[in-house]
Amino acid sequence: MKGLINVNFEIEILLISFVVSVILGLITIPILRKLKVGQIERDDGPTSHLKKQGTPTMGGIIIILTMIIIILSTVVYLASVKQISVAKKLMPLLILTIGFGLIGFIDDYKKLVLKNTDGLKPSYKMLGLLIISVIYVIYLIQGIKLGTETYIPIAKTYIDLPIYIYIPTAICVILATTNAINLTDGIDGLSSSVSTIIITCLTIVGMLNGIFEISIFGSVVIGAVLGFLMFNLHPSKVFMGDTGSLLLGGVISGMALYLKMPLLLLVIALIPVLETLSVILQVIYFKKTGKRIFKMAPLHHHFELSGWRENKVVIVFSMITLVVCLIGLKII
C-alpha cells in the first residue's frame, strides 16, 4: 500500500475529477437549458433572486456523473494492482451518495420537468433517505465491522456506544446533515463552496489516519464539486438543485461516520448548523409571538436582506468554514 496510494495519487484523481466535471458541465448545461429545466423562484424570497428565474438547475447531475466515472475507473485500477480491499470499500460510499442524489433528482424532476410544484412528497423523500441511511449504517457495523466507537474531539478519546444508541444516532446524523446542506443551498456558490471545504477537511483526516478509501473518495468529490463550482459561482449558470445538495449531505455525513467522527461535524459544519438553527428558531419564535428574529431564514437570506451582496455572503461563510475546519483539525 505504501508508495502506491499516497498524496500524489489523491492529487491526480482530484485533478482528473475536476477536468471531467468541467467537461460534463459544458455538455450538460446546454442540454438542461434546451429542456427548459429552469429554477422556480419563490415569490416570498429575496426580490433580487427573481432574475434567476429559468436558470438551469438539477446541476447536481454533473457531480454524480463525475463521481461515477472517476470512482468506477479508480476501482478498476485498484483491482488491477491488487488493492481489492480499498476498491471494495469505495463502492458503498458511492452507492450512499448516489442514492441520496437520486432521491433529490426525482424531486427535481417532478418539480421542473413534470411541472409538479409539490415535487416528491416530503414523507416519501424522508422514507427514501431513511432507508438508504439504515442500509449504510448497517453496512458500517456489519459489513466492515467498524463497530460503534465514536471519537470525542478535544478529549481526543473514543467512547463505545451501545448499538441501540449508535444506530439511531448515526441515522439522525445522516438525515440532519443532508437537511442542513440542503438549507445552505440558496445563494450562487454557497453550498458548493462550504461543502468543498468541509469535505477537504474530512479528506485530510482520512489521509492522516491512513484510511485510503476516504481520502480517495473525498478527493474525487472535491474535484467534482470544484468543476461544478466553475459554473455555479455568481452569476450562476446552473444550480445544483436537490440532486446536488442531498448528494453532498450524504457525502459529508457518510465520510464523518466512516471516520467515527460525527461529532466533528458540529465544529467543521458550523455554517450548515447555523443555517438549520436559524430556520428552527424563526419558526418557533414566529409561532409564539407572530414576529421574526431574522429578516428571512435560512441565515444567508437574512444577510442578503441586510445589504450584503451574494458574493460577500459566500466569501464570509466560506472563510468561517475554513477557520472552523482548521480548528477541527487541531482538536482531533
Disulfide bonds with the S-S distance in Angstrom:
none
